[in-house]
């Protein structure tokens, strides 16, 4: 059980030590379980999402699940829970990202853990109001801006930044310029190129953050092949072929997949483990269960990472956002 694996991670008591986390996309999938365990470990968790009713419903369910789990524990094993709060955030609109960061800073003086968890996968080609391809903005650019805006809050307590990537980053077989749209047919093929580019950029972002801000622990994680998630809903709802995609995803999940809760373990270990140290572990990449691994050559190459960083800085500046 993943919960047992996480019992060894530290617990906090709000009455003695206030620990704060922010999780994007924490109302569903692996994000839901990430929030659950942070809450059970005594964190004040800000669950950032677009739909207030969905997030509030998720927080209600998380509190109920926490109570259920705590009741099964022996009295001497029970720990005080934390708090849950909704933070309005739409990653497809950078102006909303700015507002969310400003709102958080007005509420909290420091941020112990920032978890860039939210993401989309393999969508049809579309461009956001900010002029970025939707997967690139949601998975990477918006998180870049959010992180830079909240970095002073993280640095104030020498906190941690966890960015969720994917094994799918390996599909970027050579360095792709982020200006490359891959707006070609068939979408069934080139959507994965766009996805890989965004997830590679996420790993590169964590590496560059670690170099530029060594007083903050910055890592990236691949949660595992989590198949029971709404990330696949676009494919399974396609006319006629949707049933075939559904069957394929079920098959892959049965043989190779992990549950949403198991998928949250890598993130949670990155957020809570006392074994990780800035001096030795900064910029590293971890896979399912929090196992240290090595990303693709493209993602691991520092020249590529620097190019991605500079491209992002310039693109944000061109849109009126000074990220530093």
C-alpha angles and dihedrals in degrees: 000000000000090000091063091051089054096049089085092061117095123274124210134207114218090210090063107025128016112217118184130198133178119204122187114214092011096149098079145022119003089345090064092057092042089058092043094057095041088052091049090049090058102262127146098232125199108203106206118203146130103245113061094194093053093046093047090049090049091050090051090051091046092054090049092049091048091053091049093051094045091054090061092057127090113256094252091053096055119107131192113263125228132229135278125215134176119235118189110232134159112185092194091066117056093196088061090049088055091050092048092052091047091048092051092049089053090055103039133033095205141020119213097186131019113189116193094200108140118100149149128221139210097345126164114271114279137147125229124229086262092060099251127123105262098242092047093050098042097043099035125359097051091046089049091056094043091050094049091049092050097038094098089055091050093046091051090071098025088247136169137263118204119189119193112221130162143238082244088080086083089075087077092087094175131016111287120203107239088228088067108104100193086207094160137122136289094048088195087073107030096045087070090054089055091047093049091050092054094047093046089052089053092057091046090050092056090049094050093046089053091053096044097040108030092166088071123065107233122181139158126220141197105212096201134256098316103180101170095076137108089243087091097048094102091059098042092050095054114120114263097341093056092084091054091051090048091053092046093051091047090052094049090046093051095053103029109010133108129208123258089255093050088049090058094057097083091052093046094049089050090051100043113019115117090201093072115090130190092225095057108020106039114128095011127142123229132192137202112337093011097289115159111244142162122253123219121296090253093052093044096049110105094206089057091046092051091050091051091049094050093046091053094047091051094045092051092047090051087058094049099262116125101201098191 
